[in-house]
């Protein structure tokens, strides 16, 4: 089943929007030490997926316009949002 590039990226953004309040609440409930671990894990996930995306763009220069790479691009967007949310909560901590 082929899915258009924009629809998977849009789906990733919608998923991030839908889970945002749950994710933020869960992160806020963590101790600072556990929040740092979660932030580090999300950094690693993003770095891994971003690396896959960058490697793909090197071998397939028009990957950003090709539907078969939409899932990877969408996952990269979602990982970025998850990473940024953890950093936002961690940066807001006083302790």
C-alpha positions in Angstrom: 0.0 0.0 0.0 1.5 3.3 -1.1 1.0 6.3 1.1 1.8 9.8 0.0 4.7 11.5 1.6 2.8 14.4 3.0 0.2 12.2 4.6 2.7 10.3 6.7 4.4 13.4 7.8 1.0 14.9 8.7 0.1 11.7 10.6 3.3 12.0 12.6 2.5 15.6 13.5 -1.1 14.7 14.4 0.2 11.8 16.6 2.5 14.2 18.4 -0.3 16.7 18.9 -2.6 14.0 20.2 -0.1 12.6 22.8 1.4 15.9 23.7 -0.6 16.5 26.9 -0.1 12.9 28.1 3.6 13.0 27.3 4.1 16.3 29.1 2.2 15.1 32.2 4.2 11.9 32.2 7.5 13.7 31.9 6.6 16.2 34.6 5.8 13.4 37.0 9.3 12.0 36.7 12.1 12.8 39.1 14.7 15.1 37.6 17.1 12.1 37.4 14.6 10.0 35.5 13.7 13.0 33.3 17.3 13.4 32.4 17.4 9.7 31.4 14.3 10.1 29.3 15.7 13.1 27.7 19.0 11.3 26.9 17.0 8.3 25.5 15.0 10.6 23.2 18.2 12.3 22.1 19.6 8.9 21.1 16.4 7.9 19.3 16.4 11.2 17.4 20.1 10.9 16.5 19.6 7.4 15.2 16.6 8.2 13.1 18.2 11.5 11.9 21.3 9.5 10.9 19.2 7.1 8.9 17.5 10.1 7.2 20.8 11.8 6.4 22.3 8.6 5.0 19.2 8.1 2.9 19.4 11.7 1.6 23.0 11.1 0.6 22.2 8.0 -1.4 18.8 9.2 -2.6 19.0 13.0 -3.2 15.3 13.4 -3.8 14.2 11.2 -0.8 12.2 14.2 0.5 10.0 14.0 -2.5 9.6 10.3 -2.7 6.7 8.5 -1.1 8.7 5.4 -0.1 10.7 7.5 2.3 7.7 9.2 3.9 7.7 6.8 6.9 11.3 7.6 7.8 10.7 11.3 7.4 7.6 11.1 9.6 9.4 9.1 12.2 12.2 11.7 12.3 9.6 14.5 12.8 8.0 12.5 15.6 11.3 11.8 17.3 12.2 15.4 17.1 9.0 16.5 18.8 9.4 13.9 21.5 13.0 15.0 22.1 12.1 18.7 22.2 9.3 18.0 24.7 11.6 16.3 27.1 14.1 19.2 26.8 11.4 21.7 27.4 10.3 20.0 30.6 13.8 19.5 31.8 14.8 23.1 31.0 11.8 24.2 33.1 13.0 22.4 36.2 14.2 24.5 39.1 16.2 21.7 40.7 
